[in-house]
């Protein structure tokens, strides 16, 4: 179940359960209670459907646009660049000879505590592993702050020392080239992938090859098994 599906299902369950409990408490006619609950449920489902439709439309990319994005994306991982959180341009070629773990991060997500284990993973293996956090605000607006806010949050709460990028889009028409490469077999030559939520992780080998992706909810320490 995707995080969005889980969220909407939980919301529906909460409202219907609350309404039924309320009506039973006041001993109203059960038929009236059911009717009101059903009407409310349909309204909630309608709102959810509109939200999902808007979310999908906003991130939709036509086949032509996607093909153009892939065509302009370097086929070598080491030809990619990103802007770090302090505004400096960084080439992935700086990381040749090390594994690179790319993680789309957010400060107000249920997975945000993963920052702690990502830092542990980085400190334990930084002789052969680089972790890059890519702040992204595309999942329920869970990374709303500025780059300065993000740095302060990560440093104060989790002691993060691994590199962070400026805020980017990891999907949609403004998808950053790094993520076009990570998500498209036509670009990376190995596998298609999809970012479902914050803290999706993708591992790249010391020779710049796509290795494996790890779901948003996976334990960051699971990456260790793929690092030789």
Legacy VTK file of the C-alpha trace (Angstrom):
# vtk DataFile Version 3.0
C-alpha trace
ASCII
DATASET POLYDATA
POINTS 228 float
0.000 0.000 0.000
1.395 3.394 -0.975
1.733 6.106 1.716
-0.920 8.229 -0.054
-3.357 5.278 -0.132
-2.628 4.560 3.529
-3.246 8.215 4.437
-6.577 8.477 2.608
-7.787 5.127 3.965
-6.903 6.176 7.518
-8.692 9.496 7.043
-11.836 7.766 5.787
-11.776 5.273 8.669
-11.286 8.045 11.247
-14.228 10.151 10.079
-16.676 7.272 9.671
-15.746 5.741 13.042
-16.015 9.113 14.794
-19.418 9.813 13.289
-20.838 6.415 14.199
-19.519 6.709 17.748
-21.053 10.162 18.095
-24.462 9.071 16.862
-24.507 5.988 19.082
-23.568 8.141 22.052
-26.609 10.324 21.492
-28.826 7.316 20.775
-30.102 8.673 17.473
-32.031 6.505 15.082
-29.585 4.007 13.576
-30.978 4.436 10.054
-30.446 8.194 10.246
-26.934 7.653 11.546
-26.079 5.331 8.660
-27.487 7.779 6.094
-25.524 10.694 7.477
-22.350 8.607 7.694
-22.745 7.429 4.104
-23.347 10.967 2.860
-20.297 12.219 4.718
-18.256 9.296 3.425
-19.159 10.125 -0.176
-18.143 13.754 0.371
-14.817 12.686 1.860
-14.185 10.248 -0.999
-14.990 12.997 -3.499
-12.484 15.350 -1.889
-9.869 12.592 -1.823
-10.517 11.743 -5.483
-10.071 15.399 -6.467
-6.848 15.637 -4.449
-5.444 12.477 -6.051
-6.442 13.666 -9.525
-4.768 17.043 -8.967
-1.652 15.382 -7.544
-1.407 13.025 -10.533
-2.023 15.802 -13.063
0.579 18.052 -11.475
3.251 15.360 -11.766
2.191 13.947 -15.120
4.824 13.942 -17.831
3.867 13.244 -21.430
5.804 10.501 -23.270
7.285 13.168 -25.538
8.462 15.287 -22.604
9.885 12.254 -20.824
11.777 11.181 -23.940
13.218 14.690 -24.280
14.292 14.699 -20.635
16.042 11.356 -21.027
17.686 12.457 -24.272
19.294 15.445 -22.556
20.382 13.475 -19.483
24.012 12.266 -19.471
24.302 8.497 -19.736
27.306 8.493 -17.418
26.585 9.041 -13.737
29.832 10.957 -13.451
28.722 13.567 -15.956
25.827 14.555 -13.679
26.024 17.551 -11.377
23.905 18.999 -8.595
23.875 22.200 -6.563
24.654 21.620 -2.920
22.661 23.202 -0.129
25.129 26.094 0.074
24.770 26.897 -3.635
27.969 25.228 -4.883
27.914 23.107 -8.051
29.121 19.557 -7.397
30.057 16.948 -10.010
29.314 13.308 -9.311
32.799 12.613 -10.696
34.102 13.770 -7.300
32.760 10.506 -5.892
34.467 8.100 -8.303
35.642 4.988 -6.478
32.925 5.191 -3.810
29.362 3.982 -3.543
26.841 6.810 -3.728
23.487 6.549 -1.949
20.947 9.083 -3.213
18.046 9.765 -0.831
15.163 12.203 -1.299
14.678 13.678 2.157
12.118 15.776 4.042
11.988 17.384 7.488
8.313 16.809 8.341
7.779 13.192 7.305
7.131 10.073 9.322
10.389 8.739 7.901
12.420 11.811 8.942
14.025 9.936 11.901
15.847 7.888 9.255
18.308 10.787 9.177
19.837 9.318 12.351
20.564 5.911 10.804
21.706 7.471 7.540
24.290 9.414 9.525
25.355 6.223 11.342
25.667 4.433 7.984
27.706 7.298 6.563
30.077 7.522 9.523
30.603 3.763 9.511
31.370 3.472 5.783
32.457 6.930 4.599
35.780 5.520 3.427
33.806 3.842 0.643
30.310 5.416 0.740
28.896 8.872 0.107
25.298 9.654 1.037
23.611 12.601 -0.666
20.345 13.918 0.720
18.123 15.596 -1.867
15.467 17.726 -0.087
12.138 17.549 -1.918
8.753 19.129 -1.187
6.667 17.022 -3.601
5.121 14.630 -1.087
2.355 16.377 0.864
4.557 19.453 1.249
6.735 17.808 3.891
9.852 19.862 3.080
8.487 23.440 3.115
11.506 25.259 4.563
14.390 27.067 2.921
17.838 25.554 2.432
18.961 27.395 5.568
16.049 25.913 7.539
16.908 22.424 6.281
20.586 22.676 7.261
19.712 23.950 10.734
17.110 21.214 11.228
19.390 18.380 10.108
22.374 19.607 12.094
20.504 20.387 15.297
18.289 17.296 15.408
20.361 14.583 13.754
23.941 15.827 13.516
23.959 15.247 9.765
27.391 15.595 8.154
26.796 13.920 4.786
26.200 16.156 1.732
22.826 17.777 1.123
21.648 19.326 -2.134
19.512 22.362 -2.749
15.786 21.548 -2.917
14.842 19.701 -6.105
11.965 17.864 -7.811
12.489 14.120 -7.972
9.631 13.557 -10.430
7.393 15.442 -12.843
8.265 17.870 -15.617
10.922 19.597 -13.496
12.607 16.378 -12.384
16.278 16.966 -11.644
18.635 15.240 -14.144
20.149 13.163 -11.320
16.718 11.640 -10.713
15.978 11.272 -14.415
19.111 9.120 -14.531
18.269 7.202 -11.363
14.652 6.495 -12.387
15.083 5.624 -16.072
16.633 2.494 -17.562
17.057 4.395 -20.820
19.404 6.721 -18.957
21.165 4.478 -16.434
21.185 1.339 -18.589
20.104 -0.980 -15.758
16.649 -0.388 -14.310
13.574 1.808 -14.184
12.550 2.967 -10.731
9.954 5.190 -9.075
10.085 7.430 -6.018
6.940 6.632 -4.050
7.643 8.763 -0.989
10.269 10.612 1.030
13.432 8.652 1.902
13.445 6.423 -1.164
17.043 5.302 -1.583
19.084 4.421 -4.688
22.591 2.989 -4.569
25.187 3.623 -7.278
28.402 1.570 -7.496
31.999 2.869 -7.210
32.166 2.617 -11.015
29.019 4.680 -11.519
26.551 1.857 -12.197
22.974 1.683 -10.886
22.953 -1.047 -8.212
19.712 -1.209 -6.237
16.843 0.843 -4.851
15.380 0.653 -1.353
11.821 1.665 -0.498
11.039 4.748 1.571
10.188 2.694 4.632
13.259 0.470 4.474
15.888 0.596 7.206
18.903 2.614 5.990
21.171 -0.042 7.454
19.784 -2.532 4.902
22.103 -0.827 2.415
25.111 -2.408 4.146
24.419 -5.773 2.514
24.974 -4.216 -0.924
28.266 -2.511 -0.028
31.268 -4.744 -0.518
LINES 1 229
228 0 1 2 3 4 5 6 7 8 9 10 11 12 13 14 15 16 17 18 19 20 21 22 23 24 25 26 27 28 29 30 31 32 33 34 35 36 37 38 39 40 41 42 43 44 45 46 47 48 49 50 51 52 53 54 55 56 57 58 59 60 61 62 63 64 65 66 67 68 69 70 71 72 73 74 75 76 77 78 79 80 81 82 83 84 85 86 87 88 89 90 91 92 93 94 95 96 97 98 99 100 101 102 103 104 105 106 107 108 109 110 111 112 113 114 115 116 117 118 119 120 121 122 123 124 125 126 127 128 129 130 131 132 133 134 135 136 137 138 139 140 141 142 143 144 145 146 147 148 149 150 151 152 153 154 155 156 157 158 159 160 161 162 163 164 165 166 167 168 169 170 171 172 173 174 175 176 177 178 179 180 181 182 183 184 185 186 187 188 189 190 191 192 193 194 195 196 197 198 199 200 201 202 203 204 205 206 207 208 209 210 211 212 213 214 215 216 217 218 219 220 221 222 223 224 225 226 227
